[in-house]
């Protein structure tokens, strides 16, 4: 596939490759003048994916799924970050049913969105350095940092431009 040059205005609707945690292929690019001294004759190339920023803007409601953060007093310092199409409270009850769990999980925070599964994957890739086990959804991270990451990436999965 050949890359297509787009204007900076057109580019505002797409996700730059450097902000994409799925390593989607570049589809578009922009050229902008470099304003640094001594580089006046250079241009900056920015690559974009085909994923649109406001893909869900015309959808009704707040979303069909949740990305949640759960904690458990028996495993201090770790947060389970996942997604559900049910409520976060229902998911916490489901996860708490495991026989190896001494105490129930608690919902620390949840973010309602469209396509929670995709948002969860992006969050997990973004937070991979905090992941306790590559086969589990547990992260050793500050709660506020986890929330902030979900909110920033979550903007792409809501119809609310004010988030």
C-alpha positions as CSV (number, residue, x, y, z in Angstrom):
1,X,0.0,0.0,0.0
2,X,1.3,3.4,-1.0
3,X,1.3,6.2,1.7
4,X,-0.9,9.2,1.0
5,X,0.2,12.7,1.7
6,X,-2.6,14.6,3.7
7,X,-2.9,18.1,5.0
8,X,-2.3,18.9,8.7
9,X,-6.0,19.7,9.0
10,X,-6.9,16.2,7.6
11,X,-4.3,14.6,9.9
12,X,-6.2,15.9,13.0
13,X,-8.7,13.1,12.6
14,X,-6.2,10.2,12.6
15,X,-3.9,8.6,15.2
16,X,-0.2,9.3,14.7
17,X,1.9,6.1,14.5
18,X,4.0,7.3,17.5
19,X,0.7,7.2,19.7
20,X,-0.4,3.8,18.4
21,X,0.2,0.9,20.7
22,X,-0.9,-1.7,18.1
23,X,1.8,-0.8,15.6
24,X,-0.7,-0.4,12.9
25,X,0.8,0.3,9.5
26,X,1.3,3.9,8.3
27,X,-1.3,4.9,5.8
28,X,-0.9,8.7,5.7
29,X,1.8,11.2,6.3
30,X,2.2,15.0,6.6
31,X,5.1,17.3,5.8
32,X,5.6,20.4,8.0
33,X,8.4,22.9,7.8
34,X,11.1,22.5,10.5
35,X,11.3,25.7,12.5
36,X,14.5,24.9,14.3
37,X,17.4,27.3,13.5
38,X,19.6,26.0,10.8
39,X,16.9,23.6,9.6
40,X,14.7,26.0,7.7
41,X,15.0,24.0,4.5
42,X,14.0,20.7,6.2
43,X,10.6,19.2,6.6
44,X,9.2,17.0,9.4
45,X,7.5,13.8,8.3
46,X,4.7,12.5,10.6
47,X,3.1,9.2,9.9
48,X,-0.5,8.3,10.7
49,X,-2.6,5.1,11.0
50,X,-6.0,4.7,9.4
51,X,-7.6,4.8,12.9
52,X,-9.7,7.9,13.4
53,X,-9.6,9.8,16.7
54,X,-13.3,10.4,16.9
55,X,-14.6,7.1,15.5
56,X,-17.4,6.9,18.0
57,X,-18.6,10.5,18.0
58,X,-22.0,9.8,16.5
59,X,-22.9,6.9,18.7
60,X,-25.7,7.0,21.2
61,X,-25.1,6.5,24.9
62,X,-21.9,6.4,27.0
63,X,-20.6,3.0,25.7
64,X,-21.2,-0.7,25.7
65,X,-18.3,-1.8,27.9
66,X,-16.0,-0.9,30.7
67,X,-12.2,-0.9,31.3
68,X,-11.8,-1.3,35.0
69,X,-9.1,-1.3,37.7
70,X,-9.6,-3.9,40.5
71,X,-7.6,-4.4,43.7
72,X,-7.4,-7.2,46.2
73,X,-6.3,-6.8,49.8
74,X,-4.6,-10.2,49.6
75,X,-2.3,-9.1,46.8
76,X,-1.3,-5.5,47.8
77,X,0.5,-3.3,45.3
78,X,-1.1,-5.0,42.3
79,X,-4.0,-3.9,40.2
80,X,-6.0,-6.0,37.8
81,X,-6.8,-4.0,34.7
82,X,-9.3,-5.5,32.3
83,X,-12.5,-5.0,30.4
84,X,-16.1,-6.2,30.7
85,X,-19.4,-5.9,28.9
86,X,-21.1,-6.3,32.2
87,X,-20.7,-3.9,35.1
88,X,-17.4,-3.6,36.8
89,X,-19.0,-4.7,40.1
90,X,-20.3,-7.9,38.4
91,X,-16.9,-8.6,36.9
92,X,-15.3,-8.1,40.4
93,X,-17.7,-10.7,41.8
94,X,-16.8,-13.1,38.9
95,X,-13.1,-12.8,39.4
96,X,-13.5,-13.1,43.2
97,X,-15.1,-16.6,42.8
98,X,-11.7,-18.2,42.1
99,X,-10.7,-20.8,44.7
100,X,-7.2,-19.3,45.0
101,X,-8.5,-15.9,46.0
102,X,-8.5,-15.3,49.8
103,X,-10.5,-12.0,49.7
104,X,-12.9,-10.4,47.1
105,X,-11.7,-7.9,44.5
106,X,-12.7,-4.3,44.9
107,X,-13.5,-1.9,42.0
108,X,-11.1,1.0,42.4
109,X,-12.2,2.8,39.2
110,X,-13.9,2.2,35.9
111,X,-14.1,3.9,32.5
112,X,-17.2,3.4,30.3
113,X,-16.5,3.3,26.6
114,X,-17.2,1.7,23.2
115,X,-15.0,-1.3,22.3
116,X,-13.5,-1.9,25.8
117,X,-11.6,-4.9,24.4
118,X,-9.5,-2.8,22.1
119,X,-9.0,-0.1,24.7
120,X,-7.8,-2.8,27.2
121,X,-5.3,-4.1,24.7
122,X,-3.9,-0.6,24.1
123,X,-3.7,0.0,27.9
124,X,-1.9,-3.3,28.4
125,X,0.6,-2.5,25.7
126,X,1.2,1.0,27.0
127,X,1.7,-0.3,30.6
128,X,3.7,-3.4,29.7
129,X,6.7,-2.2,31.8
130,X,4.5,-2.4,34.9
131,X,3.0,-5.8,34.1
132,X,3.8,-8.4,36.8
133,X,3.3,-11.5,34.6
134,X,3.0,-11.4,30.8
135,X,0.2,-14.0,31.0
136,X,-1.9,-12.1,33.6
137,X,-3.6,-8.7,33.8
138,X,-1.9,-7.6,36.9
139,X,0.2,-4.4,37.1
140,X,2.4,-2.9,39.8
141,X,1.6,0.7,39.1
142,X,0.3,3.8,41.0
143,X,-3.5,3.9,40.8
144,X,-3.6,7.5,39.5
145,X,-1.1,6.7,36.8
146,X,-3.2,3.7,35.7
147,X,-6.3,5.9,35.6
148,X,-4.6,8.7,33.7
149,X,-3.4,6.2,31.1
150,X,-6.9,4.8,30.6
151,X,-8.4,8.2,30.4
152,X,-5.9,9.4,27.8
153,X,-6.2,6.3,25.6
154,X,-9.9,6.1,26.4
155,X,-10.7,9.3,24.6
156,X,-10.4,7.4,21.4
157,X,-13.2,5.0,22.5
158,X,-15.9,7.5,23.6
159,X,-18.3,9.9,22.0
160,X,-17.4,12.6,24.5
161,X,-14.9,15.1,23.2
162,X,-14.6,16.8,26.7
163,X,-12.8,13.8,28.3
